[in-house]
């Protein structure tokens, strides 16, 4: 995976914020969610609510 080059600090901040909030946090397993990702947990809630 190549390293990213940023023109300014703001560019780097925006990219890193996007990665953490939109990519990493949605896939990371959370102990409070019984070691599921937030996406998995939300799907379980929807499936269990509809059924």
Secondary structure, DSSP 8 states (H G I E B T S, - for coil): ------SSHHHHHHHHHHIIIIIIHHHS-BGGGTSB-HHHHHHHHHHHHH-
